[in-house]
Amino acid sequence: MSDTNNKALVQPAFALTETAALGLLHAAVDKAGALGIKAAIAVVDPSGRLLAFLKMAGSFLVSSELAQKKATTAAGMGVDTVKLENILGSAPSRVLEGLTKAGDFTVIGGGVPLYWDGVLVGGVGVSGGSEDEDIECAQAAAQVVNLARASQ
């Protein structure tokens, strides 16, 4: 195999550190506090594995599961969860139905993919407020750590 072909077999990778994960949690908690909501926040790696999680005192029980689904979906699809419904809107209805039946998939807003230097490094998911509040908290977290993908 030539050198060129070998380079196509391996890609460099970036990984979120524990410092980044804690920073994401902190920023989302700060934003949730400012909005007056109690939320659950999840940070995952690109494969959807949980790196960090925090459930604010008084947040809804279901928020824990939804935050993780939102983070996993954002990381797995590489796009904000709220945008997925529109993206999938032109697909046959069975596609959206099938995806939403998957255990770790949701089109509810509040999941944001995390990019570093154009490479997907994970996702953050927030649940506990209205959909707009969850989106705001997740975006604030991603912005603080400078990992949000440029506007599309």
C-alpha positions, 0 to 999 in steps of 0.5 A: 500500500502506498503512503497515500492509501495508508493516510486514508485509513486513519484519521486524527481525533480530538476528545473532550477533556473532563475540564471541558465537560465540567465547563459545559455543565457549569455553563448550562447550570448558570444559564438554567439558573438565570432562566429560573429553571431546574434542568438535567444536563448531559455531555457525551462523546461522539459515540454517545457515551456519557462523559458528564451528567448533572441533575439540578435539585428539583428538576423533573425525573424525566429530564434526566433521560431526555437530556441524555437522549438530546446529547446522544442525538446531537452527537450521533447526527452532528446537528442540533436536535430541534433542526432534525425534524425539518431535515427529516421532513422530506424523508418518508414518514417511516424514517422519522417514526423509525428513528424516534422509536430508537432508544437514544433518539429525539427531535426535541430541542435542547441537544447541540453537537460539539465541534472542535476545529471542524471535528465532531467531539460530542454533544450536550443535552439539556432538559427541564424547561420549555424547549426554547429554554433547553435550547438556550441552555445547551447553546450557552454551554457550547458557546462558553467552551467555544465548541459550537458549530458556526451558524449554518 
